[in-house]
Amino acid sequence: MRNRKKAQRKREKTRERQGTESRAGQRAAGRFWWTRDGRYVTNSGSSSRSSTEDRRTSRTATDGPRQVRKTAEAHIKELVECDQPLKYVQLTRLFRKAILGRDKVEDVEAAVATKRYRRFSILYHPDKHRDRSERFSQCFQALSSAHEDLLNDIQLSAW
């Protein structure tokens, strides 16, 4: 805690010497603020950002929202909920990505992969979805084969 306060005081002294204000000082003086839709607005030109800029994407608000990549879990949900026939290979690949998360095969332990597999197996088990049991049984088969393949790859990488 002390180190954080010391660093903050040091930054403030540096800004005073340079003649620049901190964001908190600018906000207190009413020179900039965040709008509800996430835009950054200033009254003076002393800010390093442009006059209206999106906080999350660091783009100007006129460029539109930034495209966010969908996770494997979101893709799986879309595939399961739509009425198109399921593709076994695509589902297996997506479940493998979902079980891995952001980790690589070499970095994942078998216990962690099994824990993630169990979480997905609870979500996509056909007994949980009796109204669409055929669709979810296909899904569960893809999940279990992805888990088996992943465990084999983990054992090979450890060897």
Beta strands, then each sheet from edge to edge (+ up, - down):
strand 1: 32-34
strand 2: 39-42
strand 3: 52-54
sheet 1: 1+ 2- 3+
end
